[in-house]
Amino acid sequence: MKRTKAFLQLTRPANIVTSVSDVLAGIAISGFFFAHSFHVNQILPVLLLCISTIGLYGGGVVFNDIFDAELDRTERPERPIPSGTVSIKEATTLGTILLLIGTVSAFAYNFFSGTIAFIIAIAALIYDKWGKHHALIGPINMGLCRGLNLLLGISIVTTSLSQWWYIAFIPVIYIASITMISRGEVHGGNKNLLYTASLLYVLVIGFILYFAIANKVAIIFTVIFLLAFAWGIFNPLLKAIKQPIGKNIGKAVKAGVIGLILMNASWASAFNALYFAIVITLLLPVSIALAKLFAVT
């Protein structure tokens, strides 16, 4: 049981749920379920892309711990690899299998989805090995992975990629903000970085609201999702700004990661997919429950 939990810990289950919400938000943006009448055959593409993001995210964070093994022996010795519960070889095998599953599942749907999945896998490995060590490139690199993940969902309707590709920049901004905050998780944070992250959070919320207005949807529903999203991410962030110690920074990062689900629900609502937004929101308690069992960062 201990070994099983250790392998699961390497994949960050709570975070994987948020990656699924990225893909579902992308599917909502693509208009997949509005393009034609519902048919049971439409479920398979959704499942393939969800399996893809599960493999890609899981594999990416496994390799993150592999590359951080030496550092974690000092800073986080309780983690599966530095504690000796999982060997480097076992973790490498797990990470490779997950990335292959993620890439193959996407190619099983179509070439465009597969290509995006392959790029996500490469971007994740670049971040794990080199990107995260750079103050500017790291946050952008990590954000790119999430932006591409949203595009993975949008690619369910290939023609929608040319229409909405630029939306991927908004998750880049959001994840870059979280990555900036996370730099102080061990030794404490920099208030200037935290203030910058809060401004970027506001920018992201503003962009989503803009799309809701532009799409002429019932704004009230999107506002409700955005208010819940804002409360969830700003409450711990403001506490971290007030007292930027490692513990508070960790809570702000955790809230930012889990908050992705409400951000994605807001995206779905902004594109007039209210029912999809509700489905995405139902992933929130799942992610929160998993976050109590497995570390998010």
Residue pairs with C-beta under 8 A, 6 or more apart in sequence:
2 85
3 85
3 86
5 294
6 80
6 83
6 85
6 86
7 80
7 86
7 90
7 94
8 294
9 79
9 80
9 294
9 295
10 61
10 62
10 65
10 80
10 81
10 86
10 91
10 94
10 95
11 57
11 58
11 61
11 62
11 94
11 98
12 57
12 58
12 61
12 294
12 295
12 296
13 290
13 293
13 294
14 257
14 258
14 287
14 288
14 290
14 291
14 294
14 296
15 57
15 61
15 257
15 287
15 296
16 53
16 54
16 57
16 58
17 261
17 283
17 286
17 287
17 290
18 257
18 258
18 260
18 261
18 264
18 283
18 287
19 53
19 54
19 56
19 57
19 146
19 149
20 50
20 53
20 54
20 283
21 260
21 261
21 264
21 265
21 280
21 283
22 53
22 146
22 149
22 150
22 152
22 153
22 171
22 260
22 264
23 49
23 50
23 52
23 53
23 149
23 150
23 152
23 153
24 46
24 50
24 153
24 264
24 268
24 276
24 279
24 280
25 150
25 153
25 263
25 264
25 265
25 267
25 268
25 280
26 149
26 150
26 151
26 152
26 153
26 154
26 155
26 156
27 33
27 46
27 49
27 153
27 154
27 156
27 276
28 153
28 267
28 268
28 271
28 273
28 276
28 277
28 280
29 150
29 153
29 154
29 160
29 164
29 167
29 267
29 268
29 271
30 153
30 154
30 155
30 156
30 157
30 160
30 164
31 157
31 160
31 271
32 42
32 45
32 46
32 156
32 157
33 42
33 273
33 276
34 273
35 157
45 109
45 156
46 156
48 105
48 106
48 108
48 109
48 113
49 105
49 106
49 109
49 113
49 152
49 153
49 155
49 156
51 101
51 102
51 105
52 101
52 102
52 103
52 105
52 106
52 109
52 113
52 117
52 152
53 102
53 149
53 152
54 98
54 101
54 102
55 98
55 99
55 100
55 101
55 102
55 103
55 105
56 98
56 99
56 102
56 103
56 117
56 120
56 121
56 124
56 149
57 102
57 124
57 149
58 95
58 98
58 102
59 94
59 95
59 96
59 97
59 98
59 99
59 100
59 101
59 102
59 121
59 124
60 95
60 99
60 120
60 121
60 124
60 125
60 127
60 128
60 145
62 91
62 94
62 95
62 98
63 92
63 95
63 99
63 124
63 125
63 128
63 129
64 127
64 128
64 132
65 72
65 79
65 80
65 81
65 91
66 81
66 88
66 91
66 92
66 95
66 128
67 128
67 129
69 81
69 82
69 88
72 79
72 81
72 82
73 82
75 186
76 82
77 83
80 86
80 91
81 87
81 88
81 91
99 121
99 124
102 117
102 120
102 121
103 114
103 117
103 118
103 121
104 114
105 117
106 113
106 114
106 116
106 117
106 118
106 152
107 113
107 114
107 117
108 114
109 156
110 155
110 158
112 155
112 158
112 161
113 152
113 155
113 156
116 148
116 151
116 152
116 155
117 152
119 148
120 145
120 148
120 149
120 152
123 141
123 144
123 145
123 148
124 145
126 141
127 138
127 141
127 142
127 145
131 137
131 138
131 141
131 142
132 138
132 141
132 142
132 179
134 141
135 183
138 179
139 175
139 176
139 177
139 179
139 180
140 172
140 176
142 175
142 176
142 178
142 179
143 171
143 172
143 173
143 174
143 175
143 176
143 179
144 172
145 175
146 171
146 172
146 174
146 175
146 260
147 168
147 169
147 170
147 171
147 172
147 175
148 168
149 171
150 167
150 168
150 171
150 267
151 161
151 165
151 168
154 160
154 161
154 164
154 165
154 167
155 161
167 211
170 204
170 207
170 208
173 200
173 203
173 204
174 200
174 201
174 204
174 256
174 260
174 263
176 200
177 196
177 197
177 200
177 201
177 204
177 256
178 197
178 253
178 256
178 257
180 193
180 196
180 197
181 189
181 193
181 194
181 197
181 237
181 240
181 249
181 252
181 253
181 256
182 249
182 253
182 297
183 189
183 190
183 193
184 190
184 193
184 194
184 244
184 246
184 249
185 246
185 249
185 250
185 253
185 297
186 246
187 246
188 244
188 245
188 246
188 249
189 240
189 244
189 245
189 246
189 248
189 249
190 244
191 241
191 244
194 237
194 240
194 241
194 244
194 252
195 241
197 237
198 234
198 237
198 238
198 241
201 230
201 233
201 234
201 237
204 263
205 226
205 229
205 230
208 222
208 226
208 263
208 266
208 267
208 270
209 219
209 222
209 223
209 226
209 270
211 267
211 270
211 271
212 219
212 222
212 223
212 269
212 270
213 219
215 270
215 271
215 272
217 269
217 270
217 271
217 272
218 274
221 269
221 274
221 277
222 266
222 269
222 270
225 262
225 265
225 266
225 269
225 277
225 281
226 266
228 262
229 259
229 262
229 263
229 265
229 266
232 255
232 258
232 259
232 262
233 252
233 255
233 256
233 259
235 255
236 248
236 251
236 252
236 254
236 255
237 252
237 255
237 256
239 248
239 251
239 252
240 248
240 249
240 251
240 252
250 297
253 296
253 297
254 291
254 296
254 297
257 296
257 297
258 284
258 287
258 288
258 291
258 296
261 280
261 281
261 283
261 284
261 287
262 281
262 284
264 280
265 277
265 278
265 280
265 281
266 277
268 274
268 276
268 277
268 280
269 277
